[in-house]
Amino acid sequence: MTDPIIREVRRIRKQIEEENHNDWKALDQYFRAKQKERKNQPVTYKPKKLPDRGVA
């Protein structure tokens, strides 16, 4: 038995893919446009430099 939330997420994913003709470039543009519509900016973290361990 599949979780109803998982079924809903998969249904929506399939719908979005069909609307964009399963084209990866179109999907990329779609999600980038959706991201710009949001007021909250995506979280980004600067990479942390690892400490020098003296290993060659």
N, C-alpha and C positions, 0 to 999 in steps of 0.2 A: 504494500500500500504506500503510495507516494504522498508526501506531505502536501496539503493544499497550497501552502505558500510557495513551495517549489514549483508546483504545477502552474501557478499564476505567473511567477517570474519567467518560466520557460515559454508560456503563451505570449507574454508581452515581448520577450526577446525575439520570438519567431515573427511576430507581427512587425516589429521594427525592421528585421532583416528583409521581410517581404516588401515593405514599403520602399526599401532602398535597393531592391532587386538583387540582394545578396552580394552587392558590390562592396568590397572592403574599403575602397577609397570614399565611396558615398557614405558608408557607415562612419568612417573617421570624421568626415565633414559634419555629419549629423550630430555626433556626440560632442565635437568641438563647439558647435553652435549652441547645443544645450548647455554646455559648460559655461559659455559666455553669458547666457541668459540668467544664470544663477547669481544672486547677490554675493554669496560667499565664495571667496576664491579657494581653489583647491589647495590643500596643505602640501607644502614642499619643505623638505629638510635639506640643509647643506650637508654634504658628506663630512664625516669626522675623520681627521687624520689619525691613523693608528699609531700608537707609540712605537718608537724604534726599539726593537728587541735585540739588536746586535747580531742578528742571524744573517749569514751571507746567502 
